[in-house]
Amino acid sequence: MNEFLLFFRLLYRNKWKIILIPLGTLIVCYFLVKELPSDYTSHGSLATGLVDKTEEIISIGEEDQESEINRKFENLIQMLRQKRILSQVSYALLIHELEAKPVDQFRVPVEGIKKMNAAEKAKYIRLLKQKLSRREDLLPGNPENNFLIAVLKEMSFDPQSLSGVYTIFRQGNSDYISIDATAHTPQESEFLVNSLIEHFVGFVSNRLVDNNEKAMEFLANFLEGKRSALTERMNVLREFKIRNRVLNLNEQARSLYGQIAEYEAKREIAGKEILAYSEEIRKIDKKFDPKERRYLEKSISNVNQQIVSSKERLRALNQAYVASNFSPTIKQQLDSTQHILNEQIAQVSDQYLYDPLILKDKLVTQKLTAELALDLAGNSIQSINKELQRLNKKFDELVPNEAQIQELETGITIATSEYMEALQRYNDVALASSFPVRLKPAEQAMPGNLKPSKKIIILALSGIVSFSFCIFFFFIVWYFDKSIRYPLQLASQTQVPVLGYLNYIPSPAELLKLDQSTSSKAMNQYQKLMRSIRYEVDESKVDPKVVVVTSLGEGEGKSTLSTGLSWAYNKINKRVLLIDGNLTNPSITAEHGPSVFLENIKEQLPAALTMPSEMQHVSTVGNLGGDISLQELLTRDERSLLMDFAKTHFDVILIDSESLEARNKAKEWIDHADVVLAVYAAGKTLDQDDLTRIEYLKRLEGKFAGWVLTGTRDITEKNIAST
């Protein structure tokens, strides 16, 4: 807090600079901005169609997310600021200036335009319109382009200059982009906005049309390629089916699998019949006696031959029936032969009805029937097995075809998917290109309104900036200034109390007039300060006392303080002995002109020493100077005699000693001191040697009373009491 107090004191000391510099800046700035032209602002807007879909006839695609909409708006705003778009506005502005009458021109023509004749104007107008229609950039490289570039820059119509006159932003979360332009005339600001909107909409429209045409051309070629690939794969599949006689592989496989299952079922049934008939024949054979069996076989041998013939015929028909895949025609023949065989068997039974063996005719009939059925079942199994082998072989031939057809059909499926996706994209692009661009002007600009003048703002800113600069400058000065100017600084940096301070006096000769009436403000303040210091010294030691005044270096005001203290004590009627102990530089001797000197002090005691000087109660002892110390000048007895006499006849003995630069000389006087005062000149900076001398003063065991700051300049009379 104390440091900032010092900073504010520095500001107060330089208050007139802080006031006059911003004031001068304001005056200069006023004359500079007085002639600035007025500015006009026009407003227009674009409808993008990104948010407002009310004019869409057919909704294309899904709704965009908010982040995607913001990105599209940002892209449009950046496109509006592109050099290519601003170049179109530059061409339009220059064409207007070349074609318009002088009263309708926006700017004062530059020298290059003034020197043009009609033919040259027509040539450059034609060139600008050509570049405007083709949307070409104006590149250096030929005299015409170089001339136009120079004219545009000189008139501030180039893209770099125009980018600073536009303010482009989205209006909240709406569907509109706001475009504002500032110019020196209302008509120019209107032209800038409308021209930018017109050329930007045209640029975006042509760009979208070109992109759609290129996209449709590319997708058409791409779609044709996919169609060709699909057709080629379908042709390969068709040729494979024709070559391998595959009509419908799934139906063929299903039919063969059904036939194989059917024959396997029949084979299973036939196998069961063989087992049943075999077991039946075995049981019948057990019931026949061997003799009776031989008799029976002999009796019916003729008939059996017929039966055997019929059975052979029946077996052949059965094989043919199976081989023909159960033909109905062969089935009729088989049934007829079976009927004949049954009649023959019945005939044998009727012929031997009354035979003794007739009781076993049923067994014979059963056996014959079982044998016949057994033979038929065996023949059926053989035929079925052959047919199963044929069907399995045909089914196995279908497996490689199935793998090849699946591979071809998978390729066709992929090609179909790619073709349909390409067709969908082609249809989307075709649909999008069938509708006009949604970007269009929403609000045409009108002649601009006068903007509030910036002159007041510029003047205010100039004053604020100059004032801030002054404050900043003095802050830097204060921050890096380590010099001591105030008692508070001196006490803070040395950790030693400050008894007081003395203001600066232009002429040291005025000190001799302290006892006279004076009207000088500086001297009046000096007297008040000196009385304050006298009080502090009296509080530190009772009379009689020896006060030695020293300093860290030469020229800091020891003599000033010594003379002032002698005056202050004289004012309270104390007897004062002022001794000039500075043998190297006896300034008190030179100022006061005493008649008593240290060199012959013994001879002049006591009468000469008690003679009053200009001040009633003050006596002065000087010296003749020289490179000599007190101990060299006076013996111990002489020093003791002087001090004893002084303490006997005077209340206060003031000794102006050497500075601590010659510490040995100063210490010889300090050894006799009761109180030591150190003088420090305002404006000086403490160095390392000064710190060493201060440490010496602190070790004086209570003799060192404190500092007196001399030569202060900026401490006013109001601060005396607070300090």
Secondary structure, 3 states (H helix, E strand, C coil): CHHHHHHHHHHHHCHHHHHHHHHHHHHHHHHHHCCCCCCEEEEEEEECCCCCCCCCCCCCCCCCCHHHHHHHHHHHHHHHCCHHHHHHHHHHHHHHHHHCCHHHCCCCCCHHHHCCCHHHHHHHHHHHHHHHHHCCCCCCCCHHHHHHHHHHHHCCCCHHHHCCCEEEEECCCCCEEEEEEEECCHHHHHHHHHHHHHHHHHHHHHHHHHHHHHHHHHHHHHHHHHHHHHHHHHHHHHHHHHHCCCCCHHHHHHHHHHHHHHHHHHHHHHHHHHHHHHHHHHHHHHHCCHHHHHHHHHHCHHHHHHHHHHHHHHHHHHHHHHHCCCCHHHHHHHHHHHHHHHHHHHHHHHHCCCCHHHHHHHHHHHHHHHHHHHHHHHHHHHHHHHHHHHHHHHHHHHHHHHHHHHHHHHHHHHHHHHHHHHHHHHHHHHHHHCCCCCCEEEECCCCCEECCCCHHHHHHHHHHHHHHHHHHHHHHHHHHCCCECCHHHHHHHHCCCEEEEEECCCCHHHHHHCCCCCCCHHHHHHHHHHHHHHHHHHHHCCCCEEEEEEECCCCCCHHHHHHHHHHHHHHCCCCEEEEECCCCCCHHHHHHCCCEEHHHHHHHCCCHHHCCCCCCCEEEEECCCCCCCHHHHCCHHHHHHHHHHHHHHCCEEEEECCCHHHHHHHHHHHCCCCEEEEEEECCECCCHHHHHHHHHHHCCCCCEEEEEEEEECCCCHHHCCCC
